[in-house]
Structure formats: structure tokens, C-alpha cells
Amino acid sequence: MNIEEMTKKINELYHKSQNQGLSEEEKKEQADLRAAYIQNVRANLRGQLNHISIEEEDGNIVNLGETYGNKR
């Protein structure tokens, strides 16, 4: 499921929960979709941050992904 489909389904479940409530199965699906969405956003952000390079005052270029990206 791509991110657009995931967002659409999360929104559908949210609106349904506001109008008529969700079954236990739908609540679990909503929680799983939200967790997967958050994991996807974090992975994309981490990927972007790992490709940032900064030029220091002395002219050296430091790749922040290589310096800080693997510290977990």
C-alpha cells in the first residue's frame, strides 16, 4: 500500500470513528496503519537528513549522514 492509499484509509477510518464508531478489528487496522505511516515518515526524514552536507568555515565539507547517521 502506498502512502496516498494509506493516508486515505486512515482518514476514512477516522471519519467513521467520529460518526458511528469502529469495531475492534477496525481499531486495530487504524492503529497498524498509523504506525506504518509514522515509520514511513521517519524513514523518509532520516534518509533526507543523512544526505545533508555542510561546508565549514575552513572549506571542509562534512556529510552529516556519515558523521551522525549511524549513531543509534
Secondary structure, 3 states (H helix, E strand, C coil): CCHHHHHHHHHHHHHHHHHCCCCHHHHHHHHHHHHHHHHHHHHHHHHHHCCCEEECCCCCEEEHHHHHCCCC
